[in-house]
């Protein structure tokens, strides 16, 4: 009986020890992989467009979604999609739903036209998932997402500032290297 107990203890230690001694780097890699899968799922969501902005943070199986979407159903559907992803144990859905406003909606369209119709932004316009996002609330414009270089970042900002009806433009575009 003692031999069986010792073998059982050794088997338990052999199986459990790697999980207990998982390095912080391995956990971060896992969190990073979950965050990448979540980000890909959000991008592939057919309702996600250039007037929505979703940010993802992942840690220990908990995914936090922040940003803004134009419709309440998008907030709910994105949260539901994320909850189904392998490795996600909990979703903290802090996505804001932008208020319905004809003025803001028209401004979003005009800013998008100013940026995406500019000849220097042809490559962004033809992307399956355009990377420049335009969030408008109360006439204030927030450019989010990413561009290829700082020149594109500054040009998008300048073009958005020239659109009549804006009460301010924040340039939160990232430059992806």
C-alpha positions as CSV (number, residue, x, y, z in Angstrom):
1,X,0.0,0.0,0.0
2,X,2.9,2.4,0.8
3,X,4.4,1.8,-2.6
4,X,1.2,2.6,-4.3
5,X,0.8,5.8,-2.2
6,X,4.4,6.9,-3.1
7,X,3.8,6.2,-6.8
8,X,0.6,8.2,-6.6
9,X,2.4,11.2,-4.9
10,X,5.2,11.0,-7.5
11,X,2.7,11.0,-10.4
12,X,0.8,14.0,-8.8
13,X,4.0,15.9,-8.4
14,X,5.2,15.1,-11.9
15,X,1.9,16.3,-13.4
16,X,1.3,19.3,-11.1
17,X,4.8,20.7,-10.6
18,X,5.1,22.2,-14.1
19,X,1.8,24.0,-13.7
20,X,2.8,25.3,-10.2
21,X,6.2,26.5,-11.4
22,X,5.0,28.2,-14.5
23,X,7.2,31.3,-15.0
24,X,5.8,34.8,-15.2
25,X,7.1,34.9,-18.8
26,X,5.1,31.9,-19.7
27,X,2.0,33.4,-18.2
28,X,2.6,36.7,-20.0
29,X,3.0,34.8,-23.3
30,X,-0.3,33.0,-22.6
31,X,-2.0,36.3,-21.8
32,X,-0.5,37.8,-24.9
33,X,-1.8,34.9,-27.0
34,X,-5.3,35.3,-25.6
35,X,-5.2,39.0,-26.2
36,X,-4.1,38.4,-29.8
37,X,-6.9,35.9,-30.4
38,X,-9.4,38.3,-28.9
39,X,-8.2,41.2,-31.0
40,X,-8.4,39.0,-34.1
41,X,-12.0,38.0,-33.2
42,X,-13.0,41.6,-32.7
43,X,-11.5,42.6,-36.1
44,X,-13.3,39.7,-37.8
45,X,-16.7,40.7,-36.3
46,X,-18.7,41.9,-39.3
47,X,-20.3,44.8,-37.2
48,X,-16.9,46.2,-36.3
49,X,-16.0,49.2,-38.4
50,X,-14.0,52.4,-38.6
51,X,-16.4,54.2,-36.3
52,X,-15.8,51.7,-33.5
53,X,-12.7,51.4,-31.3
54,X,-12.1,48.3,-29.1
55,X,-9.0,47.9,-26.8
56,X,-8.1,44.6,-25.3
57,X,-6.3,43.8,-22.1
58,X,-5.8,40.2,-20.9
59,X,-4.5,38.8,-17.7
60,X,-5.0,35.5,-15.9
61,X,-7.9,34.5,-18.1
62,X,-9.7,37.8,-17.6
63,X,-10.2,40.0,-20.7
64,X,-11.1,43.6,-20.3
65,X,-12.7,45.4,-23.3
66,X,-12.5,49.2,-23.4
67,X,-13.3,51.8,-26.1
68,X,-16.5,52.8,-27.8
69,X,-18.9,51.4,-30.3
70,X,-21.8,53.0,-32.2
71,X,-24.6,50.6,-31.3
72,X,-25.6,48.7,-28.1
73,X,-25.9,45.4,-30.0
74,X,-22.2,45.7,-31.0
75,X,-21.1,46.0,-27.3
76,X,-23.1,42.8,-26.5
77,X,-22.1,40.8,-29.5
78,X,-18.4,41.6,-29.1
79,X,-18.6,40.6,-25.4
80,X,-20.3,37.3,-26.3
81,X,-17.7,36.5,-29.1
82,X,-14.9,37.2,-26.7
83,X,-16.4,35.0,-24.0
84,X,-16.3,32.0,-26.3
85,X,-12.5,32.2,-27.0
86,X,-10.3,29.5,-25.6
87,X,-8.4,30.8,-22.6
88,X,-11.0,33.4,-21.6
89,X,-12.5,32.7,-18.2
90,X,-14.1,36.1,-17.6
91,X,-15.0,39.2,-19.8
92,X,-15.1,42.6,-18.3
93,X,-17.0,44.6,-20.9
94,X,-16.4,48.3,-20.4
95,X,-17.2,49.3,-24.0
96,X,-19.1,52.6,-24.1
97,X,-22.0,53.0,-26.5
98,X,-21.7,56.3,-28.2
99,X,-24.9,58.4,-28.0
100,X,-27.1,58.5,-31.0
101,X,-26.6,61.8,-32.7
102,X,-27.3,62.8,-36.3
103,X,-24.7,65.6,-36.0
104,X,-22.0,63.2,-34.8
105,X,-22.9,60.6,-37.4
106,X,-22.6,63.2,-40.2
107,X,-19.3,64.4,-38.7
108,X,-17.9,60.8,-38.6
109,X,-18.8,60.4,-42.3
110,X,-17.2,63.7,-43.3
111,X,-14.0,63.0,-41.3
112,X,-13.8,59.5,-42.8
113,X,-14.2,61.0,-46.3
114,X,-11.5,63.6,-45.6
115,X,-9.0,61.0,-44.5
116,X,-9.8,57.9,-46.6
117,X,-10.4,59.8,-49.9
118,X,-7.0,61.5,-49.7
119,X,-4.6,59.9,-52.2
120,X,-2.0,59.3,-49.5
121,X,-4.4,57.0,-47.7
122,X,-5.3,54.7,-50.6
123,X,-3.5,51.7,-49.0
124,X,-5.6,52.2,-45.8
125,X,-8.8,52.5,-47.7
126,X,-8.3,49.2,-49.6
127,X,-7.4,47.2,-46.4
128,X,-9.9,44.5,-45.4
129,X,-10.0,46.1,-42.0
130,X,-9.0,49.7,-42.3
131,X,-6.7,50.6,-39.4
132,X,-7.7,54.3,-38.8
133,X,-10.7,54.6,-36.5
134,X,-12.8,57.7,-36.1
135,X,-14.7,58.1,-32.8
136,X,-17.0,61.2,-32.6
137,X,-18.8,62.2,-29.5
138,X,-20.4,65.6,-29.0
139,X,-18.5,67.0,-32.0
140,X,-15.1,65.9,-30.6
141,X,-13.1,63.6,-32.8
142,X,-10.7,61.0,-31.5
143,X,-8.5,59.3,-34.1
144,X,-7.5,55.8,-32.9
145,X,-5.9,52.7,-34.5
146,X,-2.7,52.6,-36.3
147,X,-0.8,53.9,-39.3
148,X,2.5,53.0,-41.0
149,X,4.5,56.1,-40.2
150,X,4.5,59.4,-38.4
151,X,3.8,61.3,-41.7
152,X,0.5,59.5,-42.1
153,X,-0.3,60.1,-38.4
154,X,0.2,63.8,-38.8
155,X,-1.6,64.0,-42.1
156,X,-4.7,62.2,-40.8
157,X,-4.7,64.6,-37.8
158,X,-4.4,67.6,-40.1
159,X,-7.2,66.4,-42.4
160,X,-9.6,65.7,-39.5
161,X,-8.9,69.2,-38.1
162,X,-10.0,70.8,-41.4
163,X,-13.5,69.2,-41.4
164,X,-16.1,71.8,-40.5
165,X,-18.1,71.1,-37.4
166,X,-15.4,69.6,-35.2
167,X,-15.0,70.9,-31.7
168,X,-11.5,69.4,-31.3
169,X,-9.5,66.5,-32.6
170,X,-7.3,64.2,-30.5
171,X,-4.7,62.2,-32.3
172,X,-4.3,58.8,-30.6
173,X,-3.1,57.0,-33.7
174,X,-0.2,54.6,-33.1
175,X,2.7,54.2,-35.5
176,X,3.2,50.5,-36.2
177,X,6.7,49.6,-37.1
